[in-house]
Amino acid sequence: MSAPQDLKDIGLKATLPRLRVLALFETSATRHLGAEEVYRRLQQEGMDIGLATVYRVLTQFEQAGLLVRHHFESGKAVFELNQGTHHDHLVCL
């Protein structure tokens, strides 16, 4: 994915927070990430970003179709890249 151009193609400006959040999802070994986890990882990478900004970017990406939001047993929303194909999730109870 050519992140700056792809963001522009869906009507979003290629800002640093958007680029970093998108890169995190593209490179993460963990497929499902919550807002707090995204925030924590970006902070660990030295990025000065607020939790509200992370929530805003995740919501924008979901509305644009880049991310899919799921609600599993924890009650917290997690996001994953939209791969364009259906897949199931197994949840142990």
PyMOL Python script that loads the backbone (N, CA, C, O; Angstrom):
from pymol import cmd

cmd.read_pdbstr("""\
ATOM      1  N   MET A   1       0.844  -1.173   0.000  1.00  0.00           N
ATOM      2  CA  MET A   1       0.000   0.000   0.000  1.00  0.00           C
ATOM      3  C   MET A   1       0.892   1.240   0.000  1.00  0.00           C
ATOM      4  O   MET A   1       1.806   1.352   0.817  1.00  0.00           O
ATOM      5  N   SER A   2       0.627   2.164  -0.914  1.00  0.00           N
ATOM      6  CA  SER A   2       1.298   3.463  -0.911  1.00  0.00           C
ATOM      7  C   SER A   2       0.472   4.386  -0.029  1.00  0.00           C
ATOM      8  O   SER A   2      -0.434   5.066  -0.510  1.00  0.00           O
ATOM      9  N   ALA A   3       0.783   4.408   1.245  1.00  0.00           N
ATOM     10  CA  ALA A   3      -0.076   5.023   2.254  1.00  0.00           C
ATOM     11  C   ALA A   3      -0.499   6.460   1.939  1.00  0.00           C
ATOM     12  O   ALA A   3      -1.696   6.744   1.978  1.00  0.00           O
ATOM     13  N   PRO A   4       0.424   7.381   1.629  1.00  0.00           N
ATOM     14  CA  PRO A   4      -0.041   8.755   1.388  1.00  0.00           C
ATOM     15  C   PRO A   4      -1.045   8.851   0.240  1.00  0.00           C
ATOM     16  O   PRO A   4      -2.065   9.528   0.363  1.00  0.00           O
ATOM     17  N   GLN A   5      -0.764   8.190  -0.852  1.00  0.00           N
ATOM     18  CA  GLN A   5      -1.672   8.263  -1.996  1.00  0.00           C
ATOM     19  C   GLN A   5      -2.973   7.531  -1.717  1.00  0.00           C
ATOM     20  O   GLN A   5      -4.042   7.998  -2.110  1.00  0.00           O
ATOM     21  N   ASP A   6      -2.897   6.394  -1.046  1.00  0.00           N
ATOM     22  CA  ASP A   6      -4.112   5.649  -0.725  1.00  0.00           C
ATOM     23  C   ASP A   6      -5.024   6.443   0.200  1.00  0.00           C
ATOM     24  O   ASP A   6      -6.245   6.405   0.047  1.00  0.00           O
ATOM     25  N   LEU A   7      -4.447   7.156   1.150  1.00  0.00           N
ATOM     26  CA  LEU A   7      -5.263   7.998   2.025  1.00  0.00           C
ATOM     27  C   LEU A   7      -5.923   9.113   1.220  1.00  0.00           C
ATOM     28  O   LEU A   7      -7.099   9.416   1.423  1.00  0.00           O
ATOM     29  N   LYS A   8      -5.177   9.716   0.317  1.00  0.00           N
ATOM     30  CA  LYS A   8      -5.740  10.774  -0.522  1.00  0.00           C
ATOM     31  C   LYS A   8      -6.849  10.228  -1.412  1.00  0.00           C
ATOM     32  O   LYS A   8      -7.854  10.903  -1.638  1.00  0.00           O
ATOM     33  N   ASP A   9      -6.672   9.009  -1.916  1.00  0.00           N
ATOM     34  CA  ASP A   9      -7.670   8.400  -2.794  1.00  0.00           C
ATOM     35  C   ASP A   9      -9.010   8.191  -2.099  1.00  0.00           C
ATOM     36  O   ASP A   9     -10.051   8.185  -2.755  1.00  0.00           O
ATOM     37  N   ILE A  10      -8.995   8.021  -0.784  1.00  0.00           N
ATOM     38  CA  ILE A  10     -10.254   7.834  -0.055  1.00  0.00           C
ATOM     39  C   ILE A  10     -10.706   9.122   0.628  1.00  0.00           C
ATOM     40  O   ILE A  10     -11.621   9.110   1.451  1.00  0.00           O
ATOM     41  N   GLY A  11     -10.059  10.226   0.282  1.00  0.00           N
ATOM     42  CA  GLY A  11     -10.499  11.527   0.767  1.00  0.00           C
ATOM     43  C   GLY A  11      -9.919  11.969   2.090  1.00  0.00           C
ATOM     44  O   GLY A  11     -10.446  12.889   2.716  1.00  0.00           O
ATOM     45  N   LEU A  12      -8.842  11.332   2.534  1.00  0.00           N
ATOM     46  CA  LEU A  12      -8.205  11.720   3.790  1.00  0.00           C
ATOM     47  C   LEU A  12      -6.830  12.318   3.522  1.00  0.00           C
ATOM     48  O   LEU A  12      -6.069  11.807   2.700  1.00  0.00           O
ATOM     49  N   LYS A  13      -6.525  13.386   4.209  1.00  0.00           N
ATOM     50  CA  LYS A  13      -5.207  13.998   4.111  1.00  0.00           C
ATOM     51  C   LYS A  13      -4.187  13.078   4.785  1.00  0.00           C
ATOM     52  O   LYS A  13      -4.472  12.483   5.825  1.00  0.00           O
ATOM     53  N   ALA A  14      -3.021  12.969   4.200  1.00  0.00           N
ATOM     54  CA  ALA A  14      -1.972  12.080   4.728  1.00  0.00           C
ATOM     55  C   ALA A  14      -1.201  12.783   5.838  1.00  0.00           C
ATOM     56  O   ALA A  14      -0.094  13.275   5.617  1.00  0.00           O
ATOM     57  N   THR A  15      -1.788  12.830   7.033  1.00  0.00           N
ATOM     58  CA  THR A  15      -1.127  13.443   8.185  1.00  0.00           C
ATOM     59  C   THR A  15      -0.226  12.419   8.868  1.00  0.00           C
ATOM     60  O   THR A  15      -0.377  11.215   8.664  1.00  0.00           O
ATOM     61  N   LEU A  16       0.701  12.901   9.672  1.00  0.00           N
ATOM     62  CA  LEU A  16       1.611  12.001  10.379  1.00  0.00           C
ATOM     63  C   LEU A  16       0.858  11.010  11.269  1.00  0.00           C
ATOM     64  O   LEU A  16       1.162   9.818  11.222  1.00  0.00           O
ATOM     65  N   PRO A  17      -0.117  11.452  12.082  1.00  0.00           N
ATOM     66  CA  PRO A  17      -0.833  10.464  12.898  1.00  0.00           C
ATOM     67  C   PRO A  17      -1.516   9.379  12.059  1.00  0.00           C
ATOM     68  O   PRO A  17      -1.465   8.201  12.414  1.00  0.00           O
ATOM     69  N   ARG A  18      -2.144   9.760  10.965  1.00  0.00           N
ATOM     70  CA  ARG A  18      -2.810   8.766  10.108  1.00  0.00           C
ATOM     71  C   ARG A  18      -1.795   7.801   9.503  1.00  0.00           C
ATOM     72  O   ARG A  18      -2.018   6.590   9.476  1.00  0.00           O
ATOM     73  N   LEU A  19      -0.691   8.339   9.022  1.00  0.00           N
ATOM     74  CA  LEU A  19       0.326   7.475   8.424  1.00  0.00           C
ATOM     75  C   LEU A  19       0.902   6.502   9.444  1.00  0.00           C
ATOM     76  O   LEU A  19       1.119   5.332   9.130  1.00  0.00           O
ATOM     77  N   ARG A  20       1.151   6.973  10.657  1.00  0.00           N
ATOM     78  CA  ARG A  20       1.740   6.110  11.690  1.00  0.00           C
ATOM     79  C   ARG A  20       0.763   5.038  12.157  1.00  0.00           C
ATOM     80  O   ARG A  20       1.159   3.892  12.370  1.00  0.00           O
ATOM     81  N   VAL A  21      -0.519   5.398  12.319  1.00  0.00           N
ATOM     82  CA  VAL A  21      -1.520   4.404  12.721  1.00  0.00           C
ATOM     83  C   VAL A  21      -1.671   3.356  11.623  1.00  0.00           C
ATOM     84  O   VAL A  21      -1.720   2.161  11.915  1.00  0.00           O
ATOM     85  N   LEU A  22      -1.743   3.780  10.384  1.00  0.00           N
ATOM     86  CA  LEU A  22      -1.869   2.835   9.279  1.00  0.00           C
ATOM     87  C   LEU A  22      -0.653   1.922   9.204  1.00  0.00           C
ATOM     88  O   LEU A  22      -0.801   0.713   9.024  1.00  0.00           O
ATOM     89  N   ALA A  23       0.538   2.477   9.339  1.00  0.00           N
ATOM     90  CA  ALA A  23       1.761   1.670   9.313  1.00  0.00           C
ATOM     91  C   ALA A  23       1.774   0.657  10.450  1.00  0.00           C
ATOM     92  O   ALA A  23       2.228  -0.473  10.270  1.00  0.00           O
ATOM     93  N   LEU A  24       1.281   1.053  11.612  1.00  0.00           N
ATOM     94  CA  LEU A  24       1.229   0.135  12.752  1.00  0.00           C
ATOM     95  C   LEU A  24       0.352  -1.067  12.432  1.00  0.00           C
ATOM     96  O   LEU A  24       0.739  -2.202  12.713  1.00  0.00           O
ATOM     97  N   PHE A  25      -0.813  -0.842  11.853  1.00  0.00           N
ATOM     98  CA  PHE A  25      -1.691  -1.957  11.498  1.00  0.00           C
ATOM     99  C   PHE A  25      -1.079  -2.826  10.404  1.00  0.00           C
ATOM    100  O   PHE A  25      -1.246  -4.045  10.420  1.00  0.00           O
ATOM    101  N   GLU A  26      -0.377  -2.218   9.462  1.00  0.00           N
ATOM    102  CA  GLU A  26       0.220  -2.979   8.367  1.00  0.00           C
ATOM    103  C   GLU A  26       1.392  -3.833   8.820  1.00  0.00           C
ATOM    104  O   GLU A  26       1.671  -4.863   8.205  1.00  0.00           O
ATOM    105  N   THR A  27       2.083  -3.434   9.874  1.00  0.00           N
ATOM    106  CA  THR A  27       3.292  -4.150  10.292  1.00  0.00           C
ATOM    107  C   THR A  27       3.127  -4.961  11.567  1.00  0.00           C
ATOM    108  O   THR A  27       4.022  -5.723  11.931  1.00  0.00           O
ATOM    109  N   SER A  28       2.012  -4.814  12.243  1.00  0.00           N
ATOM    110  CA  SER A  28       1.821  -5.482  13.530  1.00  0.00           C
ATOM    111  C   SER A  28       1.607  -6.983  13.360  1.00  0.00           C
ATOM    112  O   SER A  28       0.860  -7.423  12.486  1.00  0.00           O
ATOM    113  N   ALA A  29       2.274  -7.755  14.206  1.00  0.00           N
ATOM    114  CA  ALA A  29       2.047  -9.200  14.224  1.00  0.00           C
ATOM    115  C   ALA A  29       0.696  -9.516  14.848  1.00  0.00           C
ATOM    116  O   ALA A  29       0.112 -10.565  14.575  1.00  0.00           O
ATOM    117  N   THR A  30       0.198  -8.609  15.686  1.00  0.00           N
ATOM    118  CA  THR A  30      -1.120  -8.761  16.295  1.00  0.00           C
ATOM    119  C   THR A  30      -2.150  -8.199  15.335  1.00  0.00           C
ATOM    120  O   THR A  30      -2.086  -7.028  14.961  1.00  0.00           O
ATOM    121  N   ARG A  31      -3.091  -9.024  14.941  1.00  0.00           N
ATOM    122  CA  ARG A  31      -4.054  -8.611  13.923  1.00  0.00           C
ATOM    123  C   ARG A  31      -5.099  -7.626  14.451  1.00  0.00           C
ATOM    124  O   ARG A  31      -5.469  -6.684  13.751  1.00  0.00           O
ATOM    125  N   HIS A  32      -5.571  -7.837  15.671  1.00  0.00           N
ATOM    126  CA  HIS A  32      -6.614  -6.990  16.257  1.00  0.00           C
ATOM    127  C   HIS A  32      -6.005  -6.070  17.311  1.00  0.00           C
ATOM    128  O   HIS A  32      -5.372  -6.532  18.260  1.00  0.00           O
ATOM    129  N   LEU A  33      -6.200  -4.774  17.136  1.00  0.00           N
ATOM    130  CA  LEU A  33      -5.650  -3.794  18.067  1.00  0.00           C
ATOM    131  C   LEU A  33      -6.746  -2.854  18.549  1.00  0.00           C
ATOM    132  O   LEU A  33      -7.567  -2.384  17.761  1.00  0.00           O
ATOM    133  N   GLY A  34      -6.750  -2.589  19.837  1.00  0.00           N
ATOM    134  CA  GLY A  34      -7.657  -1.604  20.408  1.00  0.00           C
ATOM    135  C   GLY A  34      -7.004  -0.234  20.410  1.00  0.00           C
ATOM    136  O   GLY A  34      -5.799  -0.111  20.190  1.00  0.00           O
ATOM    137  N   ALA A  35      -7.796   0.784  20.658  1.00  0.00           N
ATOM    138  CA  ALA A  35      -7.285   2.156  20.646  1.00  0.00           C
ATOM    139  C   ALA A  35      -6.181   2.355  21.673  1.00  0.00           C
ATOM    140  O   ALA A  35      -5.178   3.011  21.392  1.00  0.00           O
ATOM    141  N   GLU A  36      -6.363   1.793  22.859  1.00  0.00           N
ATOM    142  CA  GLU A  36      -5.358   1.960  23.908  1.00  0.00           C
ATOM    143  C   GLU A  36      -4.038   1.290  23.530  1.00  0.00           C
ATOM    144  O   GLU A  36      -2.963   1.805  23.836  1.00  0.00           O
ATOM    145  N   GLU A  37      -4.128   0.139  22.865  1.00  0.00           N
ATOM    146  CA  GLU A  37      -2.919  -0.563  22.427  1.00  0.00           C
ATOM    147  C   GLU A  37      -2.204   0.226  21.332  1.00  0.00           C
ATOM    148  O   GLU A  37      -0.979   0.337  21.348  1.00  0.00           O
ATOM    149  N   VAL A  38      -2.958   0.770  20.388  1.00  0.00           N
ATOM    150  CA  VAL A  38      -2.366   1.608  19.340  1.00  0.00           C
ATOM    151  C   VAL A  38      -1.668   2.802  19.982  1.00  0.00           C
ATOM    152  O   VAL A  38      -0.532   3.124  19.633  1.00  0.00           O
ATOM    153  N   TYR A  39      -2.345   3.451  20.911  1.00  0.00           N
ATOM    154  CA  TYR A  39      -1.785   4.603  21.623  1.00  0.00           C
ATOM    155  C   TYR A  39      -0.492   4.222  22.342  1.00  0.00           C
ATOM    156  O   TYR A  39       0.513   4.925  22.236  1.00  0.00           O
ATOM    157  N   ARG A  40      -0.523   3.111  23.071  1.00  0.00           N
ATOM    158  CA  ARG A  40       0.652   2.670  23.834  1.00  0.00           C
ATOM    159  C   ARG A  40       1.830   2.386  22.906  1.00  0.00           C
ATOM    160  O   ARG A  40       2.957   2.792  23.189  1.00  0.00           O
ATOM    161  N   ARG A  41       1.573   1.700  21.815  1.00  0.00           N
ATOM    162  CA  ARG A  41       2.667   1.361  20.887  1.00  0.00           C
ATOM    163  C   ARG A  41       3.268   2.608  20.238  1.00  0.00           C
ATOM    164  O   ARG A  41       4.487   2.710  20.098  1.00  0.00           O
ATOM    165  N   LEU A  42       2.425   3.543  19.848  1.00  0.00           N
ATOM    166  CA  LEU A  42       2.944   4.770  19.244  1.00  0.00           C
ATOM    167  C   LEU A  42       3.739   5.587  20.253  1.00  0.00           C
ATOM    168  O   LEU A  42       4.749   6.197  19.900  1.00  0.00           O
ATOM    169  N   GLN A  43       3.291   5.605  21.508  1.00  0.00           N
ATOM    170  CA  GLN A  43       4.041   6.284  22.568  1.00  0.00           C
ATOM    171  C   GLN A  43       5.408   5.620  22.748  1.00  0.00           C
ATOM    172  O   GLN A  43       6.414   6.310  22.914  1.00  0.00           O
ATOM    173  N   GLN A  44       5.447   4.290  22.715  1.00  0.00           N
ATOM    174  CA  GLN A  44       6.712   3.564  22.867  1.00  0.00           C
ATOM    175  C   GLN A  44       7.665   3.855  21.715  1.00  0.00           C
ATOM    176  O   GLN A  44       8.883   3.810  21.885  1.00  0.00           O
ATOM    177  N   GLU A  45       7.107   4.155  20.540  1.00  0.00           N
ATOM    178  CA  GLU A  45       7.936   4.503  19.385  1.00  0.00           C
ATOM    179  C   GLU A  45       8.400   5.961  19.436  1.00  0.00           C
ATOM    180  O   GLU A  45       9.119   6.421  18.549  1.00  0.00           O
ATOM    181  N   GLY A  46       7.985   6.681  20.479  1.00  0.00           N
ATOM    182  CA  GLY A  46       8.416   8.063  20.643  1.00  0.00           C
ATOM    183  C   GLY A  46       7.517   9.095  19.996  1.00  0.00           C
ATOM    184  O   GLY A  46       7.881  10.268  19.917  1.00  0.00           O
ATOM    185  N   MET A  47       6.356   8.681  19.534  1.00  0.00           N
ATOM    186  CA  MET A  47       5.450   9.632  18.898  1.00  0.00           C
ATOM    187  C   MET A  47       4.652  10.378  19.956  1.00  0.00           C
ATOM    188  O   MET A  47       4.120   9.779  20.891  1.00  0.00           O
ATOM    189  N   ASP A  48       4.577  11.690  19.797  1.00  0.00           N
ATOM    190  CA  ASP A  48       3.778  12.525  20.689  1.00  0.00           C
ATOM    191  C   ASP A  48       2.371  12.607  20.102  1.00  0.00           C
ATOM    192  O   ASP A  48       2.102  13.422  19.220  1.00  0.00           O
ATOM    193  N   ILE A  49       1.479  11.757  20.600  1.00  0.00           N
ATOM    194  CA  ILE A  49       0.115  11.670  20.085  1.00  0.00           C
ATOM    195  C   ILE A  49      -0.824  11.497  21.265  1.00  0.00           C
ATOM    196  O   ILE A  49      -0.471  10.857  22.256  1.00  0.00           O
ATOM    197  N   GLY A  50      -2.003  12.057  21.162  1.00  0.00           N
ATOM    198  CA  GLY A  50      -2.990  11.927  22.225  1.00  0.00           C
ATOM    199  C   GLY A  50      -3.932  10.765  21.967  1.00  0.00           C
ATOM    200  O   GLY A  50      -4.136  10.355  20.825  1.00  0.00           O
ATOM    201  N   LEU A  51      -4.497  10.246  23.032  1.00  0.00           N
ATOM    202  CA  LEU A  51      -5.447   9.144  22.906  1.00  0.00           C
ATOM    203  C   LEU A  51      -6.666   9.568  22.085  1.00  0.00           C
ATOM    204  O   LEU A  51      -7.199   8.768  21.315  1.00  0.00           O
ATOM    205  N   ALA A  52      -7.107  10.806  22.241  1.00  0.00           N
ATOM    206  CA  ALA A  52      -8.250  11.300  21.461  1.00  0.00           C
ATOM    207  C   ALA A  52      -7.938  11.290  19.966  1.00  0.00           C
ATOM    208  O   ALA A  52      -8.815  11.000  19.152  1.00  0.00           O
ATOM    209  N   THR A  53      -6.702  11.604  19.604  1.00  0.00           N
ATOM    210  CA  THR A  53      -6.292  11.567  18.201  1.00  0.00           C
ATOM    211  C   THR A  53      -6.336  10.148  17.672  1.00  0.00           C
ATOM    212  O   THR A  53      -6.776   9.918  16.546  1.00  0.00           O
ATOM    213  N   VAL A  54      -5.883   9.191  18.475  1.00  0.00           N
ATOM    214  CA  VAL A  54      -5.924   7.783  18.061  1.00  0.00           C
ATOM    215  C   VAL A  54      -7.368   7.361  17.808  1.00  0.00           C
ATOM    216  O   VAL A  54      -7.665   6.759  16.776  1.00  0.00           O
ATOM    217  N   TYR A  55      -8.263   7.671  18.736  1.00  0.00           N
ATOM    218  CA  TYR A  55      -9.675   7.327  18.550  1.00  0.00           C
ATOM    219  C   TYR A  55     -10.237   7.970  17.283  1.00  0.00           C
ATOM    220  O   TYR A  55     -10.969   7.327  16.531  1.00  0.00           O
ATOM    221  N   ARG A  56      -9.897   9.227  17.050  1.00  0.00           N
ATOM    222  CA  ARG A  56     -10.393   9.941  15.873  1.00  0.00           C
ATOM    223  C   ARG A  56      -9.896   9.287  14.583  1.00  0.00           C
ATOM    224  O   ARG A  56     -10.672   9.092  13.648  1.00  0.00           O
ATOM    225  N   VAL A  57      -8.611   8.950  14.531  1.00  0.00           N
ATOM    226  CA  VAL A  57      -8.040   8.323  13.336  1.00  0.00           C
ATOM    227  C   VAL A  57      -8.672   6.950  13.100  1.00  0.00           C
ATOM    228  O   VAL A  57      -9.004   6.611  11.964  1.00  0.00           O
ATOM    229  N   LEU A  58      -8.839   6.164  14.155  1.00  0.00           N
ATOM    230  CA  LEU A  58      -9.455   4.846  14.005  1.00  0.00           C
ATOM    231  C   LEU A  58     -10.882   4.965  13.470  1.00  0.00           C
ATOM    232  O   LEU A  58     -11.291   4.186  12.610  1.00  0.00           O
ATOM    233  N   THR A  59     -11.629   5.929  13.974  1.00  0.00           N
ATOM    234  CA  THR A  59     -12.999   6.142  13.504  1.00  0.00           C
ATOM    235  C   THR A  59     -13.011   6.582  12.046  1.00  0.00           C
ATOM    236  O   THR A  59     -13.842   6.116  11.267  1.00  0.00           O
ATOM    237  N   GLN A  60     -12.103   7.471  11.672  1.00  0.00           N
ATOM    238  CA  GLN A  60     -12.020   7.921  10.281  1.00  0.00           C
ATOM    239  C   GLN A  60     -11.662   6.761   9.358  1.00  0.00           C
ATOM    240  O   GLN A  60     -12.234   6.627   8.277  1.00  0.00           O
ATOM    241  N   PHE A  61     -10.725   5.930   9.781  1.00  0.00           N
ATOM    242  CA  PHE A  61     -10.335   4.775   8.972  1.00  0.00           C
ATOM    243  C   PHE A  61     -11.480   3.776   8.846  1.00  0.00           C
ATOM    244  O   PHE A  61     -11.672   3.175   7.789  1.00  0.00           O
ATOM    245  N   GLU A  62     -12.233   3.601   9.915  1.00  0.00           N
ATOM    246  CA  GLU A  62     -13.385   2.698   9.850  1.00  0.00           C
ATOM    247  C   GLU A  62     -14.428   3.250   8.876  1.00  0.00           C
ATOM    248  O   GLU A  62     -14.950   2.508   8.043  1.00  0.00           O
ATOM    249  N   GLN A  63     -14.730   4.526   8.973  1.00  0.00           N
ATOM    250  CA  GLN A  63     -15.715   5.140   8.085  1.00  0.00           C
ATOM    251  C   GLN A  63     -15.267   5.098   6.630  1.00  0.00           C
ATOM    252  O   GLN A  63     -16.097   5.006   5.725  1.00  0.00           O
ATOM    253  N   ALA A  64     -13.966   5.164   6.402  1.00  0.00           N
ATOM    254  CA  ALA A  64     -13.422   5.126   5.044  1.00  0.00           C
ATOM    255  C   ALA A  64     -13.282   3.703   4.516  1.00  0.00           C
ATOM    256  O   ALA A  64     -13.003   3.506   3.333  1.00  0.00           O
ATOM    257  N   GLY A  65     -13.473   2.706   5.386  1.00  0.00           N
ATOM    258  CA  GLY A  65     -13.382   1.315   4.955  1.00  0.00           C
ATOM    259  C   GLY A  65     -12.000   0.706   5.056  1.00  0.00           C
ATOM    260  O   GLY A  65     -11.797  -0.422   4.607  1.00  0.00           O
ATOM    261  N   LEU A  66     -11.038   1.419   5.636  1.00  0.00           N
ATOM    262  CA  LEU A  66      -9.691   0.867   5.796  1.00  0.00           C
ATOM    263  C   LEU A  66      -9.617  -0.138   6.935  1.00  0.00           C
ATOM    264  O   LEU A  66      -8.881  -1.122   6.859  1.00  0.00           O
ATOM    265  N   LEU A  67     -10.384   0.113   7.991  1.00  0.00           N
ATOM    266  CA  LEU A  67     -10.397  -0.758   9.162  1.00  0.00           C
ATOM    267  C   LEU A  67     -11.801  -1.290   9.393  1.00  0.00           C
ATOM    268  O   LEU A  67     -12.794  -0.689   8.984  1.00  0.00           O
ATOM    269  N   VAL A  68     -11.853  -2.435  10.061  1.00  0.00           N
ATOM    270  CA  VAL A  68     -13.121  -3.027  10.490  1.00  0.00           C
ATOM    271  C   VAL A  68     -13.094  -3.077  12.008  1.00  0.00           C
ATOM    272  O   VAL A  68     -12.093  -3.467  12.609  1.00  0.00           O
ATOM    273  N   ARG A  69     -14.205  -2.678  12.623  1.00  0.00           N
ATOM    274  CA  ARG A  69     -14.322  -2.683  14.086  1.00  0.00           C
ATOM    275  C   ARG A  69     -15.032  -3.966  14.517  1.00  0.00           C
ATOM    276  O   ARG A  69     -16.017  -4.384  13.910  1.00  0.00           O
ATOM    277  N   HIS A  70     -14.506  -4.580  15.581  1.00  0.00           N
ATOM    278  CA  HIS A  70     -15.127  -5.768  16.171  1.00  0.00           C
ATOM    279  C   HIS A  70     -15.306  -5.543  17.665  1.00  0.00           C
ATOM    280  O   HIS A  70     -14.538  -4.818  18.298  1.00  0.00           O
ATOM    281  N   HIS A  71     -16.328  -6.175  18.212  1.00  0.00           N
ATOM    282  CA  HIS A  71     -16.553  -6.178  19.661  1.00  0.00           C
ATOM    283  C   HIS A  71     -16.546  -7.633  20.098  1.00  0.00           C
ATOM    284  O   HIS A  71     -17.491  -8.370  19.816  1.00  0.00           O
ATOM    285  N   PHE A  72     -15.500  -8.050  20.777  1.00  0.00           N
ATOM    286  CA  PHE A  72     -15.402  -9.417  21.262  1.00  0.00           C
ATOM    287  C   PHE A  72     -15.814  -9.464  22.724  1.00  0.00           C
ATOM    288  O   PHE A  72     -16.426  -8.523  23.229  1.00  0.00           O
ATOM    289  N   GLU A  73     -15.486 -10.543  23.399  1.00  0.00           N
ATOM    290  CA  GLU A  73     -15.962 -10.772  24.766  1.00  0.00           C
ATOM    291  C   GLU A  73     -15.477  -9.744  25.781  1.00  0.00           C
ATOM    292  O   GLU A  73     -16.102  -9.583  26.829  1.00  0.00           O
ATOM    293  N   SER A  74     -14.407  -9.059  25.504  1.00  0.00           N
ATOM    294  CA  SER A  74     -13.881  -8.079  26.460  1.00  0.00           C
ATOM    295  C   SER A  74     -14.768  -6.844  26.572  1.00  0.00           C
ATOM    296  O   SER A  74     -14.660  -6.084  27.534  1.00  0.00           O
ATOM    297  N   GLY A  75     -15.634  -6.648  25.604  1.00  0.00           N
ATOM    298  CA  GLY A  75     -16.487  -5.468  25.600  1.00  0.00           C
ATOM    299  C   GLY A  75     -15.818  -4.246  24.996  1.00  0.00           C
ATOM    300  O   GLY A  75     -16.468  -3.220  24.800  1.00  0.00           O
ATOM    301  N   LYS A  76     -14.533  -4.341  24.699  1.00  0.00           N
ATOM    302  CA  LYS A  76     -13.804  -3.230  24.090  1.00  0.00           C
ATOM    303  C   LYS A  76     -13.734  -3.438  22.579  1.00  0.00           C
ATOM    304  O   LYS A  76     -13.632  -4.564  22.093  1.00  0.00           O
ATOM    305  N   ALA A  77     -13.790  -2.339  21.861  1.00  0.00           N
ATOM    306  CA  ALA A  77     -13.679  -2.409  20.411  1.00  0.00           C
ATOM    307  C   ALA A  77     -12.231  -2.675  20.017  1.00  0.00           C
ATOM    308  O   ALA A  77     -11.303  -2.101  20.586  1.00  0.00           O
ATOM    309  N   VAL A  78     -12.056  -3.544  19.046  1.00  0.00           N
ATOM    310  CA  VAL A  78     -10.749  -3.769  18.443  1.00  0.00           C
ATOM    311  C   VAL A  78     -10.906  -3.582  16.938  1.00  0.00           C
ATOM    312  O   VAL A  78     -11.995  -3.742  16.386  1.00  0.00           O
ATOM    313  N   PHE A  79      -9.816  -3.245  16.299  1.00  0.00           N
ATOM    314  CA  PHE A  79      -9.834  -2.951  14.876  1.00  0.00           C
ATOM    315  C   PHE A  79      -8.846  -3.852  14.158  1.00  0.00           C
ATOM    316  O   PHE A  79      -7.859  -4.308  14.737  1.00  0.00           O
ATOM    317  N   GLU A  80      -9.130  -4.102  12.881  1.00  0.00           N
ATOM    318  CA  GLU A  80      -8.192  -4.816  12.022  1.00  0.00           C
ATOM    319  C   GLU A  80      -8.290  -4.224  10.627  1.00  0.00           C
ATOM    320  O   GLU A  80      -9.296  -3.612  10.268  1.00  0.00           O
ATOM    321  N   LEU A  81      -7.237  -4.411   9.846  1.00  0.00           N
ATOM    322  CA  LEU A  81      -7.262  -3.935   8.470  1.00  0.00           C
ATOM    323  C   LEU A  81      -8.362  -4.647   7.703  1.00  0.00           C
ATOM    324  O   LEU A  81      -8.569  -5.848   7.874  1.00  0.00           O
ATOM    325  N   ASN A  82      -9.060  -3.916   6.869  1.00  0.00           N
ATOM    326  CA  ASN A  82     -10.093  -4.494   6.023  1.00  0.00           C
ATOM    327  C   ASN A  82      -9.402  -5.158   4.834  1.00  0.00           C
ATOM    328  O   ASN A  82      -8.880  -4.480   3.949  1.00  0.00           O
ATOM    329  N   GLN A  83      -9.405  -6.482   4.825  1.00  0.00           N
ATOM    330  CA  GLN A  83      -8.753  -7.229   3.750  1.00  0.00           C
ATOM    331  C   GLN A  83      -9.674  -7.446   2.555  1.00  0.00           C
ATOM    332  O   GLN A  83      -9.249  -7.963   1.522  1.00  0.00           O
ATOM    333  N   GLY A  84     -10.932  -7.052   2.702  1.00  0.00           N
ATOM    334  CA  GLY A  84     -11.865  -7.168   1.589  1.00  0.00           C
ATOM    335  C   GLY A  84     -12.516  -8.528   1.453  1.00  0.00           C
ATOM    336  O   GLY A  84     -13.374  -8.720   0.592  1.00  0.00           O
ATOM    337  N   THR A  85     -12.124  -9.471   2.289  1.00  0.00           N
ATOM    338  CA  THR A  85     -12.723 -10.801   2.235  1.00  0.00           C
ATOM    339  C   THR A  85     -13.280 -11.149   3.602  1.00  0.00           C
ATOM    340  O   THR A  85     -12.767 -10.708   4.631  1.00  0.00           O
ATOM    341  N   HIS A  86     -14.337 -11.946   3.596  1.00  0.00           N
ATOM    342  CA  HIS A  86     -14.949 -12.369   4.854  1.00  0.00           C
ATOM    343  C   HIS A  86     -14.075 -13.413   5.528  1.00  0.00           C
ATOM    344  O   HIS A  86     -13.505 -14.280   4.865  1.00  0.00           O
ATOM    345  N   HIS A  87     -13.972 -13.327   6.834  1.00  0.00           N
ATOM    346  CA  HIS A  87     -13.326 -14.379   7.613  1.00  0.00           C
ATOM    347  C   HIS A  87     -14.007 -14.435   8.970  1.00  0.00           C
ATOM    348  O   HIS A  87     -14.546 -13.439   9.452  1.00  0.00           O
ATOM    349  N   ASP A  88     -13.975 -15.595   9.567  1.00  0.00           N
ATOM    350  CA  ASP A  88     -14.634 -15.799  10.852  1.00  0.00           C
ATOM    351  C   ASP A  88     -13.652 -15.601  11.994  1.00  0.00           C
ATOM    352  O   ASP A  88     -12.436 -15.657  11.808  1.00  0.00           O
ATOM    353  N   HIS A  89     -14.199 -15.370  13.166  1.00  0.00           N
ATOM    354  CA  HIS A  89     -13.408 -15.246  14.386  1.00  0.00           C
ATOM    355  C   HIS A  89     -13.910 -16.273  15.384  1.00  0.00           C
ATOM    356  O   HIS A  89     -15.112 -16.357  15.638  1.00  0.00           O
ATOM    357  N   LEU A  90     -13.009 -17.047  15.949  1.00  0.00           N
ATOM    358  CA  LEU A  90     -13.358 -17.997  16.995  1.00  0.00           C
ATOM    359  C   LEU A  90     -13.063 -17.361  18.339  1.00  0.00           C
ATOM    360  O   LEU A  90     -11.972 -16.837  18.564  1.00  0.00           O
ATOM    361  N   VAL A  91     -14.029 -17.409  19.218  1.00  0.00           N
ATOM    362  CA  VAL A  91     -13.874 -16.825  20.544  1.00  0.00           C
ATOM    363  C   VAL A  91     -14.082 -17.921  21.569  1.00  0.00           C
ATOM    364  O   VAL A  91     -15.137 -18.553  21.598  1.00  0.00           O
ATOM    365  N   CYS A  92     -13.087 -18.153  22.410  1.00  0.00           N
ATOM    366  CA  CYS A  92     -13.195 -19.157  23.467  1.00  0.00           C
ATOM    367  C   CYS A  92     -13.958 -18.564  24.645  1.00  0.00           C
ATOM    368  O   CYS A  92     -13.721 -17.423  25.041  1.00  0.00           O
ATOM    369  N   LEU A  93     -14.855 -19.332  25.185  1.00  0.00           N
ATOM    370  CA  LEU A  93     -15.646 -18.869  26.332  1.00  0.00           C
ATOM    371  C   LEU A  93     -15.238 -19.583  27.589  1.00  0.00           C
ATOM    372  O   LEU A  93     -15.795 -19.323  28.656  1.00  0.00           O
TER     373      LEU A  93
END
""", "prot")
cmd.dss("prot")
cmd.show_as("cartoon", "prot")
cmd.util.cbc("prot")
cmd.orient("prot")
